[in-house]
Amino acid sequence: MTPVLAWGILGIDMNVWLDAIIRLILVTLMITVVVLFLIYLERKFVGRIQMRLGPMRTGPFGTLQTLADAIKLVGKEDLRPSTADPWLFELAPFVSFVPVFMTMLALPFLEGWGVRDLQLGVFYILAVSGLPVIGYIMAGWASDSKYALIGAVRSVAQLISYEIPLILAVLAVSMVAGSLNLNDIVIAQDKVPFVVWQPLPFFIVLTAILAELSRRPFDIPIGESEIVGGAWVEYSGIRWSIMFALAEYAALFGMSVLGSLLFLGGWEWPFGRDLGIAWQLILMGSKTMLMLLTIMWIGATFPRLRIDQLMAFCWKILLPFAFLQVMVNGIVLVYDLPDVVLLITSGGLLVALAYVVYLVTKQPPREERLAGIVAARSGAR
């Protein structure tokens, strides 16, 4: 469905350029409102998980707390270290946020309701989603701070590493759908969502999203116990809010929408095109919320990994299994095997991945550990 046709459903004759401008404005307003809501939602949701109430005093049930925080950040003094590079320091927040906004332009939120329907939409989103790393390294280098630089280097290593299994997992789904167009991928799930046929790519994409967004347990680049605040440690006020609040939560929302489109059937499954726009809105809202709450739940439950554990998990475990999934999908599609073979092979690979993780993380019995500690102390003496 073309953009102009989408307005035609409402009986409005719209110029293509005017249509694009209106859609950009709507997406910008949506991102602003969604970010405010997500910050409040995570505070309340994580608070309940940790047996806390979350914000309660500012507004009914604390609903105005996020707005109060936004006003505070806008009013705070915008500081810059005296030895910082002025141009790079000022530009880094925008370089990190603009690519996040660009990913929204290719997401079909409903049938025919996106800024643009791109034939290579998946390729475009994956390409653009890797650009914020430039802003991270700019901020770390320009701040002239060892903590900021270490945080930036960790961000670059983490994002580049997990981008590879993410691309392979999305490629596996695109192979099953036979298209790189997100609308085509959603329509291909009219009967069964791809999470059924491709559970391993879903797990890999969910894990890569956590790493891409630097969310716990993969929040090593901003670990306050080691490097205070990562690449953004020297930022304050509105620039800090652009990078930490606006960019992070906008990316969280965009990746959750992408996950629901690729694996949960998006606005199509079940009966999306049959029951109309209202039902599609319910489907997208519920599936995106499911992805958001899952990411927040993982972040509130699991402890932070070490940087070496994080990188080893990507290169030694996720990446080989992602390659295997692409190869298996190719064999199944070339020989035109039944769809259930996709489920069997992908599910088997997911079980194998879980077993490998179990073997890697398995601890020896307590007695052996204590004996090892005693032996080490004796040797030191």
Secondary structure, DSSP 8 states (H G I E B T S, - for coil): --HHHHHHTTT----HHHHHHHHHHHHHHHHHHHHHHHHHHHHHHHHHHTT---S-SSSGGGTTHHHHHHHHHHHS-----TTS-HHHHHHHHHHHHHHHHHHHTT--SBTTBSS---TTHHHHHHHHHTTHHHHHHHHHHHTT-HHHHHHHHHHHHHHHHHHHHHHHHHHHHHHHHT-S-HHHHHHTTSSS-HHHH-HHHHHHHHHHHHHHTT-TTS-GGG-HHHHTTGGGTT--HHHHIIIIIIIHHHHHHHHHHHHHHHHS-TTTTTTHHHH-HHHHHHHHHHHHHHHHHHHHHHHHHS----HHHHHHIIIIIIHHHHHHHHHHHHHHHHTT--HHHHHHHHHHHHHHHHHHHHHHH----HHHHHHHHHHHHHHH-
